[in-house]
Amino acid sequence: MPYPLTVQEVMKALFAGPGSLAPETRLAIAKRATETSGGTLAGGEAPEALHAFIEKVTRESHRITDEDLAQLQAAGYTEDQVYEATVAAAFGAGLALFERGLRAVGEPQ
């Protein structure tokens, strides 16, 4: 689906800009979150260690606890990487909602 220019600019910054996680990892995280929320996004597979966290960010972000973050750090992720994973997952979930909204109003995909 062709996204509006502003969405494309955010995607470029998020998936091609500098960060602690590799750009392809950030894209893979957003892809998994998008698919979890019923949308589509091209990309690779998110690391297995992040799957449960991505699911939680996508479906019940209000239930994320310090323990969730500590588990990711115990798996070797830094605070910056956890932050970037959270942003990528939240963006992916939001992108899926955006797509569903466009479908609801009959916008072409």
ChimeraX attribute file (.defattr): number of C-alpha atoms within 10 A of each C-alpha:
attribute: neighborCount
match mode: 1-to-1
recipient: residues
	/A:1	8
	/A:2	8
	/A:3	13
	/A:4	8
	/A:5	9
	/A:6	9
	/A:7	12
	/A:8	12
	/A:9	12
	/A:10	13
	/A:11	18
	/A:12	12
	/A:13	13
	/A:14	19
	/A:15	20
	/A:16	14
	/A:17	11
	/A:18	10
	/A:19	14
	/A:20	15
	/A:21	18
	/A:22	15
	/A:23	17
	/A:24	15
	/A:25	19
	/A:26	26
	/A:27	27
	/A:28	24
	/A:29	30
	/A:30	36
	/A:31	27
	/A:32	27
	/A:33	32
	/A:34	27
	/A:35	17
	/A:36	18
	/A:37	19
	/A:38	14
	/A:39	19
	/A:40	18
	/A:41	17
	/A:42	12
	/A:43	15
	/A:44	15
	/A:45	15
	/A:46	20
	/A:47	10
	/A:48	8
	/A:49	13
	/A:50	19
	/A:51	14
	/A:52	11
	/A:53	24
	/A:54	26
	/A:55	18
	/A:56	18
	/A:57	21
	/A:58	24
	/A:59	15
	/A:60	11
	/A:61	14
	/A:62	9
	/A:63	10
	/A:64	12
	/A:65	9
	/A:66	8
	/A:67	9
	/A:68	14
	/A:69	17
	/A:70	15
	/A:71	14
	/A:72	17
	/A:73	14
	/A:74	10
	/A:75	11
	/A:76	12
	/A:77	19
	/A:78	16
	/A:79	14
	/A:80	12
	/A:81	18
	/A:82	20
	/A:83	15
	/A:84	20
	/A:85	26
	/A:86	22
	/A:87	17
	/A:88	27
	/A:89	29
	/A:90	20
	/A:91	22
	/A:92	31
	/A:93	26
	/A:94	18
	/A:95	24
	/A:96	22
	/A:97	16
	/A:98	14
	/A:99	18
	/A:100	16
	/A:101	12
	/A:102	13
	/A:103	12
	/A:104	9
	/A:105	8
	/A:106	9
	/A:107	10
	/A:108	8
	/A:109	9
